[in-house]
Amino acid sequence: MDGDGADDDGPERRPPEQLPLELPVEPSFGRGDFLPAPSNEAALAMIDQWPNWPDRMLLLLGPPGSGKSHLAAIWAARTGAMAPAPRELPSLEQLSIQAPTALLIDGLDRVEDETALFHLLNFARESDASVLLTARRPPRGDTVRLPDLLSRLRRAPVVEIGSPDDGLMRAVLEKLFRDRQLTVESGLIDYIALRLERSLEAARAFVRDLDREALARGRRVTRGLAAELLERSRQE
């Protein structure tokens, strides 16, 4: 038939890619879900030592995706901390009414109202409340405008999370694949861990993108697909 002949002579047709239906993957911030490693052992030890801190206030530093929010959530669950959004800090009146004994600011870098933060820290000092603040980098004069606030933050003890080592990268990749109910060989995890940027945020983004790509193509997660995405990311 003419129709069959036209199909034979024309270019090969590829099946359309599937639109990925990505189910939400909720991170688990329980104590048992935290993966200890040399890069975070000092920070984990300090969180576990509360309330025996060297000061009522502690500044937890680390790069994006390093586990700061996970440690902060562990501490908040243990202390029952009040944890306002960094851009929506409570007023002194609200603090007086709720009278928190612990306060968490997860994202000092995102605080916009420095006066509100200064009042919050004063309230905590006067009421002997514990304060945990997380940030990507130490406070500096070019990032904190209020001199009194900068002075107060600089006096806080600091504990830092470093870059993840090979073992932590592999363990995180394994957990991320498990969270997405993806079964992959250990060789694939080793392959990715050796070539991926040394960052837990990069690991999360890569596993998410790899899962989406496999769903879109209707394929399994393979080393070949991982290699393709790694090469694409290097070219971007």
N, C-alpha and C positions, 0 to 999 in steps of 0.2 A: 504494500500500500504506500501511497505518496507520503503519508504522515510518518510511517516507520522509516522510509528512506531519508526524510529530512532530519530525523533524530540521529540516524547513523552518521550523516555527513557533517552535522553541526558539531560545535565544541562540546566537550564532556561537561555535563551539568553536575555541580556539586550540591549536595543536600544543604538546605539553608541551616545556618547556625541556630541552635535553640536559644531562646532568651532565658538567661539564668534566673531561676526562682530561688533567691538566696534567703534561707531561713535565718532569723536573728540568732546570733551567737552571743549569749550573755556571759561576760567574764565572771569567774567566781573569785571573790576576794576573801575567802576564809583563810584561817591560819594554816590549815593543812594543805591549801593550794599554793602556798608560797614556796618557791623553789630556792633553797639556800645555796649560796655559792661564795667563793672568795671575794667576789666583787660587791656583795651585799651583806656579808656576815657582820661587819661592824654596825651597819644600820639596823639589821634585824636584832642584834644583841641589845642595842640601845632601846629599841621599842619594847623588847621583852623586859628590860630593867625598870621600866616605869613602875612605881612612882619614884624610884631611887635614881633620879636624874641629877646631874650636877647643878641644874637650875630648873625653875618651873617652866621655862620656855626652851624649845629645841627647834633648830632649823635643819630640815632634811633636804639635802641637795642631790641632784642627779639629772642626767639627760632625759629627754622625752622617752617614755616607754620603758624606763629602767626599773620600774616597780615601786616608785614613790607612792602612788595612789593606793596600791595594794597594801603597803605597810601602813599607810595612813588609815585605811579602812580597818585593818586589824586593830590598830590602837584605838580608833573611835568605838569599835564594838566592845572592846575591853573596858574603856573608861566611860562609855555613854556620852561621849563628847558632843557638844553642839557644833554642827558643821555647816555654817552658812556658805552660800556661793560667794566666791571672791568679789564679784561685782555687786553683791547685795548684802553687805555687812549690816548687822543689827545696830540699832541705835542704843545709846546708853540706857534709855528707858526700857527697851526690850531686854537688854542684858540684866537689868535690875529685877525685872519681873520674873524671868526664867532662871536667874541665878545659876548658870552652869558652873560645874566644878572642873570642866575640861572643855577646851575649844580647839577646833581644827580648822585651819585655813589651807586647803589643798589647792595651791596655785597662787603663791605670793606674787608671781609675775603678772597675774591678771587683776590684781587689786587696783581699782581706779580711785577710790575715795581714801586718800592717805590719812585724812583727819579721822575718819571713822575707825581705821585700823589702829591709829595711835590711841584713841579712846578705848578701843577694845583691849589693847595691851595694858593700858593703865588699869582698867577694870580687873583684868586677870591678876595683875600684881597686887592690887589692893584686896582682892578676895581670895588670894592664894590658889587661883585656878591654874591648871596646867594648860600650856599652849603648844601645839605642834603646827609648824608652818612648813610647807614644801615649796621648793623653788628649783628652777633649772640652774641658776647660778647665784653666787653671793650677792647681796644687795650692795649697790654702788651709788656714788653721788650723782651719776648721770641717769639712774633709774629710780631713785627715791628722792623726791624734792624736799620733803620736810626734814630739816636737820635733826630735830629731836627724835623723829621716827627712825631715821638712819642710824643714829647713835644707839637707840634701843635695840635695833635688829642686829647691829654689829657686835653687841655684847652677848648675844645668845650663843650657847654652845652649838657647834655644827657637826653633823655626821653626814658623810657623803657616800653615795652609791657609785661605784666605778663602772667601766665598760665591761660587758659580760665576757667571760672566757669561753673556750671551745665547749667545755662540758655544759655550761649553762645554756649556750645557744642550742645545743642538741636537745637538752631537756625541754626547753621552751618550745622548740619546733615539734617535738613529740606531743607535748600537751596541746598545742594549737591544732594539730591534725586530729587528735582524739576529740577535742571539743567540737570539731566539725564532722565527727564520725567518719573520718577518712582513714583507711588502712593503707599504710605505705611501708615499704621495706626500709630497714635501718640504713642500707646503703644510700638510699635517696636522701635521707636526713643528713648523713655525713656529707654528701655531695653539696647540698644546699648550704650547710653550716660553714663549709670551707670557702664558699664563694660569695656569701651574702655579706653586706655591710654589717660590722660588729655592733648591732643595735637591736634591742628587743622590739622597738617600734618597727624597724625594718623587717624583722621576722614576722610580726603580726600582719603587716601590709602584704608581704610576699605570699604567705599562706592564704590570705583572703583572695588575692588576685589569682593565685594558682587554682583555687577552688572554683572561682567564677569562670575562669577560662576552660576548665575541664567540663563544667556544666554546660557552657555555651556550645562546646564542640561535641558534647555527648561522649566524652572520652574519660578514661581513667586518669588519675594523677600518675604520671610517669616521669622518669628522669629526662626523657627527650622533651617533654612539655616544660619541665622546670628549666632545662637548659635554654629553651627558646625564650622564656620570660626573663631569665637572667641576662641574656644577650640583648633583649629589647630594652631592659632597664639601663644597661650600660650605654646604649645609643641615645637615650633620651636626655 
